[in-house]
Amino acid sequence: MVPGTESAGNMKNTRTAGAEGEEKAATFLATKGYIISERNFRLRQGEIDIIARDPEGTVVFVEVKSAYGISAGDPAGWVNGKKQHQLYRMAEIYCAKKAITNAACRFDVVAVNMGPGNAVAVNHYENAFIPNRGP
């Protein structure tokens, strides 16, 4: 399902896919040696799904995109310029709140495609975008 096309009838499926996808993404990252610092960091400006440190100590801001099936395309393609800018602003706020300075940071996308049964495909795009810092 493409973001922004949810109807009242399928909002539950969208939320369910999102929650399941975030859980699978966090587990996937942990198996790669990432230390999960925060999940669902929310402010009025938006949300960051996962904040972690990779094995080298880089602070990683992760946007998780999930879908049931592949009919809507690769969920990673759903992170548009507006969303990238929002993630950048949220990351700035997070770093200020946590007094994180002079640390390497990057933005990753984890796409989770859930198929029939227990079939799951997880694709991790490291350094998925260079954030749009302004309008």
N, C-alpha and C positions, 0 to 999 in steps of 0.2 A: 504494500500500500504506500503510495506516495504521500509524504507529509502534506497536511493542509487539505486532504481529500476525505478526511474522516467524516462519517455521518454518525448520527446517534446510535444506529444499529451496530456499527463496527468499532466504536470507540473502545469498548471493553477489550476487543481483540488487539487493538493498537496498544493499549496500556499493558495487557498481558504479555504481548511480544516484547515490549520495552523492558519490563521487569525481568522477564526470563532472559532476554538478551544481555542485560546488564550483569546478571548473576553469572551467566556463562562467560562473558568477557572478563569479569574479575577473576574467575577461576582460571581462565586461560592465561591471563597476565601473571598470576601468582605462580603458575607452573613454569613460567619463563624467568622466574626470579625477581619479579617486580614486587615491591612492598606497597601495598595499598594504604594510602594515608587517609583518604576521604572518599566517600561515595555520596552522590547526590548533593553536592555543595550548592546550596540555593540562596539566592538573594533576590531582591525585586527585579534586578537586571537580567536574571536568568539562572541557569543551572549548568554545572559541569558534572557529567556523569561519574567519572572516576578521576581521582588525582593520585598519582603514584610516583615512586622513585624506581628507575630501572636499575639493573645490576651495576651500572657505572655511577649511579647517584644523580642522574639527570632527573629533574622534576618533569613529569609527563602529565599533561592535561589530555584526558581521553574522552572523545565523543563516541558513544556507542549508538549504532544504528542497527535496528533489528527488523526482520520481516519473516513472515511465513511464506515459503516458496520464493520463486524468482521472477514472478510475473511483473513486478514493478521495477525490476532491474537491481543492480548492485546497491545496497543501502549506503555504501560509502559515498556514492555520488550525490546523496541528499544533503551534504554539508556545503551549502552555498556561501557566497561572500558575506551575506548578512549574518549567517550563523557563525562564520569564522570571526567576524568582527566582535560579535557578542562573546564568543569564547575568549578572545584576546582581552576584552575589558574585564571579564570575570577573573581571568588569570591574574591580571594586574591587581585587582582587589584582593584576591586570595593571597598573593605574595606580600602585599602590604599588611594585611591582617596577621599573617604568620611570620612577619619580619624576615622573609626570604629575600636575601640580596646576594648578588654576585653568584647565583647558581645557574647552571645551564638548564634551560627549559625547552620543551618542544610540545607540539600538538600532534597527537596520534588519533586515528580513527580505527575503531574495531567494528567490522561489519559481521553481524551474526545472521545467517540464513538458516531457519528452522524448517525442515522438511517433514514428510510423513513419518510417523513413528517417532523414534528418537534420533533421527538423522539431523545432524547439525554441522554446518560449515562455518568456521570462524576465520576471518581474514583480518590480519593486523597490518595496518598501514602506518609505519613509523614515519614521523616527520611529514605527515600527510599534507600539510599546507603551511605556508608562511602567512601569518595573520595579517589581515587587512586592518591597519591601525587607525583608519579614519574614513569618514564618508567622502 
